[in-house]
Structures are given as structure tokens and as C-alpha cells.
């Protein structure tokens, strides 16, 4: 199966520098337009969004579209750094700086020299590391742990977070001056539930990817699978979708990916969208009715685990009637 054909809204810039970013929703297009406008500068970029929403892909687009593209892109998951070692990991250390520091270490900032330093989940940095990061941004230099000699550095910082940094500032958990230093260009990675247009293209992209990795030959999605994917709330965002498609590709016993192989669970505490609320802005009666009908069918199929006979029973339809409606909706 070939990857999903990207719509004509893809610009030459996006095709060249952000080809891994799949989708055509207005929210995604807006984010990429912002990135295109700032990529060729050295301005700090702050990418906000829920976990799994694709923040690192957007950060890589910033790097790929910049004059630094030929230099390193160093990604650091700040949430995964041990608090006792975070400064050493980021800024390096001199030999003998502490017990176990048997060699001099450059650190992640200097590893990105000339390139881009991506600080994922920057809100998880402890206050002491925030202070040193601020100095690095202001002075363009780092001082390794255990050393008094600063080292000049030339890195562009792209930070990302799923947390509300402004609220953290108010709570005394994040430095206000660092917040302003990071929040120069803000790009938001919208959650998948807010860009349903991207779900099927992403699913087809992942099918192609996992076909190659797992040695499978899944051709595509059945109409009811596409309907279920589109109606799901995706609390885990693109990461959850990727995992669901990988599972389905590996376990699928047919050429078309069946909904029963997805293994989706309703999001805990999530309010499922109602057909009436999602179609209420649609003024064309036939279009609105079709939209409502498709959403109700998708909900029934999801509740029935993809079983058409059971879904038809839930809907009060004959199975053949449901099959025909799915054909028309697809």
C-alpha cells in the first residue's frame, strides 16, 4: 500500500522540510505556516500541545527548514532526566566534578553546537536547571558542572510542553524570565480530536509504515473501520492512533483492516460527542442528516466491536441495510 496522497494544500516548503507531517486540517496547516515563517531565523520556538500530539515532528520541521539543517538536531526529554543529573546531562561536567565523574562530558547543549536543541517537556526542568538554561539563552554560553570556565555555544532552542507554563509561573514552579525567553514564537500542536480530517490519512500512513516493518500487506481501511477511527476521541492523540494501527496491522487476518483488530477502549471520563452537537452547524438538511447517520452508525459499530450484525441489532436495522448504508457513507 502506498502512503496516503497528501492533498494539494501541501506547499513546496512543506514538501521539502515537513514531509513527515501528515494531514490537511486547518489547525495543522496553521501551525506549519507559522513554522515556515520563522524556520529560517534563530528565534526560540515554544511548541505547546498534549502528549502524543506530534510536537517533536513540528520541532524537526523547524530545524529542517532552517540554515542549521546540516547540523545536529539534539532531542532531550526533560521529564526523563534524573533531577540529580539534569545539569550534568544538559550542560556537561568537568572531570572530578562529583563522585563518578571520571571524564569530562560536553553535555546535550554543546552536542547541538551549530544546530537545534529540542527540549521536550521543558516544564519538568527543576528550577536550578531553569536558571542555567536562562543564562545559556542570554549569554550564548554554558558552564559545565565543576568548571568556572564558560564555553561559547551556538544553538537554537525549540522547547515543547504539555503543561501550562504560565500557570506554573504563577505557582512558582517555572521562572517568569525563562518563560518569556522561550515563548517568542508559539506553535500549538492541536489534539487529534480537534482535527478529524487528519485521522484517516494518518491511519493510512501508519498502515504503510507497519506493513513494511511487520512484513504485512494490509490494503486499507473498511468503511466501518474508518468511521470508528474518526469517531474515537483519541486521548493519546497520534501516538495512540499509531499504536492502534500497528496492533491492527500485525493481527489483521484480511487485506482490509478490520475494526475488531484495533482494540480501542472508550476514553475514561471522556464525554463522547453527540451526533446533534457535531452536526448542529450544518445548515444543509441532507448533509446534516447524512453526518448524523454516519456518527450514530460509527458509535454503534464501536460499541459492537466492529461486528456488523450486532451493530445492526443495536440500530434496529437488518444487517443488509446497515451494509448498504456503510457502502453509501464510504
N, C-alpha and C positions, 0 to 999 in steps of 0.2 A: 504494500500500500504506500502511496506517495503521501508526504506531509500535506496538510490542508493548504489549499491555494490561498495565499494572502490576498485580500481584497485590493482594489485599485487605489484605496486611500493610502497605501504604503508609499512613502516618499523615497526619492533616491538616497537621501541621508539615512533613513531608517533601514532601507535595504542593505546599505553598506555597513552601518555601525550597530544596528539593533535587530539584526535578522533573527535572533533567537527569541525575541519578544513576540509572542503570538497573540493575535486578537485585533479587533477593529472597533471596539466600543468607544464612545465619545470620551469616557473617563481615561482610558488608556491613551487615546490619541492626544488628549490634552497634556498628559504627563510627558509623552515623548516630544511634543512640541516645545515644552519648557526645556527639556534636556537638550534638544537640538540647538536652542538659542544660547545656552550657557556652556555647552560642552567645550568649545574652543577657548574658554577663559580659564583662569586659575581660581575662580570663585569657589568657596566652600559650598557644598550642597548637602542639605538635610532631607532625607527621604523618610517619610512617615507612612505608617500602614500596619495592619495586623500581621501577625506571624503567618508565614506561608503565602504572602500576597505577591511575592516576586520582587522584593526590594533590591536584592543583590543583582538581578538581571538589569534593573534600571541603573544601578551603580556602574555595572560593566559597560552599559551604553554610554554613560558619561565619560568613562575612561577611553573607550574605543573611538569616540568622536572627538577626542582631544589631541593636541600635539604630543601628549605623553603616551600615546597608544603603543609606541615601541618600547616603552619602559615597563617596569613591573607593576602589576596590579596585586596588591597585598591585602587579602581579606582577613580581618580579625573579628572573631566572635567574642565581644567583650563579656558576655554573660558566662562564657565558659572558662575565663581566666581565673585561676585561684587568686583570692584577694591579696595573699601574702606575696605573690609573684607577679602581679599585674604590671607594676612599674618596671620590673626587670624585663618582662616579656615585650612591653611596648618600647621602652627607651634604652634597653640594654644594660649591661653592668660591667664594671671593671673586674679584673681578676682579683679574687680575695675580698670582694665587696661584702660577702656574707658566707656562712658555712655552706660548702658545696659549690661555691662559685670558683671552680678550678681554672676556668678560662675566661677570657674577655668575650663578651657577647654583644653583637651590634644592636639587636632588638628589631621589632617589626617596623618602626618608623624609618630607620635607616635602610632596612631591606627594601623599602619602597622608594628609595632615592631616585629622583627624577621622574617618578611615576605617580601612582594614586594609592593612597592608604584608605581602605574601606573599613570603617569602624561600625560593625553591625551591633545592634543593641547597645548603643553608646550610653543610654540611660542607666546601664548596670555598672558603669565605672564608679569606683569609690571616689570620695571627694579629694583625697590626696592625689590620685591619678588625674582627676579632672584639672587640678591646679597645674600639674606639669604639662598636660595637653594644651592648656590655655597658653602657657609660656611658649610651647613649641609653635603654636599658630601665630603668636605675636612676634616672636623673635626669630623664627625660622631656624631654630637650633634645638638640639637635645643635649641633656647632660646625663650620661649613664649613671646608674646607681653605683655609689662608691667612688665617683670621679668628680673632680672640681673643674674639669675642662670641657666646655661646651663644644659640640660638633655641629657645624652648619648642615642644614638639611633642606632639600628642595622637594617637597611632596605636596600634592593636592589632597585635601581631606574630603572624603564623602562619608557622611555619617548616616546611620539609619536607626530607627527606633519604633517599637510598637507602643511605647509609653507616652503619656502626655508630659513632655519636658517642662512646659510652663507650670503645670500643677506641681511637678516635682520641685521647681524653683520656689514656689510659694510654701512648700512643705519643708524647705531647707535641705532637700536631698540632691539638688543639682545647682551648680553655680550659675548665677544670672549672667555674668560676663561671658562664660563659656557658651551659654545658650545663645547669646547674641552673635558670638563668633561663628557658631555652627549654622545658625538659622539665617544664612544670607540668601540662598536660593532654596526655596522649599518645594519639594515634589511629593505629591501624595500617590501612593500605590493603593488604588481602590480595592476593597474586598471583592471577591468573586461574585458574591450575591448581588452586588450593585452593577455588575457588567455581564448579564446573562448572555449577551451576544458572543462573548468570548468562550463560553463553556464548550460548545461543540467543536469549534476549531482547535481548542486546546486538547480536547479528548482525542481528536483525530491525529494531532501532532504526537501525543503520547502513545497512541496505538502504533504509529510508525516506528517510534523510538524503541518501544518494548518488543515489537516484532523482531527487530534487528538484534536486540540484546538477548532475547529468550529463544530465538530461532522459531518463532511462530509465524503464522500467515493469516492473521485476522484482517478481514477485508474492510470492515467498517461497523457502523452502529445500526441496530434495528431502530425503527421509528419509536417504539416504546422505550428503548434504552436512552435515546436522545431526549425524549420527553422527561424521563425520570432524572437524567443528569441536569436538565435545565431547571427543573422544579426544586431540586435539592438546595438547601441553604448554604452548604459548604462552609461550616465553621472553621475548618482547617485550610480553606482557600485553595490556591493552586497546588500546594503540597498534598492536600487531601485528595484532590482530583487525580494527581499523578499516581498516588498510591493505589487508588481505587482502580484506575485503568491498568496499572501493572498487574494487580491481582487478577483482574478480569481477563487480560490477555494470556496470562500464564495458565489460568484454569479453564478458559473457554474451550468447549468441545465442538464449536461450529465456526464457520467462516465469518458469520456476523456476530458481533459481540452482544451477548445476551445480558439482560438486566440482572438476572439471578446471580451472575458471576461477580457483580460489583461489590456485594457485601456491605451496602450502605446502611448506616444507622441514623435514625432521626436525631437531630442535634438536641442535646439536653437543654431544656429550658427555652429552646428557641421557639418563637412564635411563627408558625407556618403561615405563609402568605395566603390570603383567601383569594378565590377567583374574582370576586366582585371588586376587591380593593385594587388588584393589579390591572383590571380592565376598565376601571371607572373613568379614566381619562380618554378612553377610546369612544369617539362620537359616532363613527360609522357602525350601525347596528349589526350588520353581517360580520364585520371584522371582530367586533366585541364579542358576539356570540361564539364565534369560532375560537377566540382566545380563551374565553371562559371554559368552553367544552374541552379544549386541549389541556388546560390546567387541571380540571376535575378528573379527566382520564389519567393524567400523569400521577395525581395523588392516589387514585385507585390502584394503579399498577405498582406504585411504590409500596403501598400497604400490602398488596398481594405478592410482593417479592418478585414482580415481573411475570407472574402466572396469569395468562390472558383469561383463562376460564374463570378463575377466582375473581379477577378484576371485573369481568363482565357481570358476574353474580352480584358483586358489590354495587355496580352501577345500575342493576336491574335490566341488563341487556342480554341478548343472545350473543354467544361468542362470535358468530359470523358478523353480527352487526358491529361489534367492537373492532374486529379485524378490519372491516371496511372503513370505519371512522379513522383508524390509525393510518390506513393507506392514504386517505384524503388529507389528513393532517401532516403526514410526512412529505 
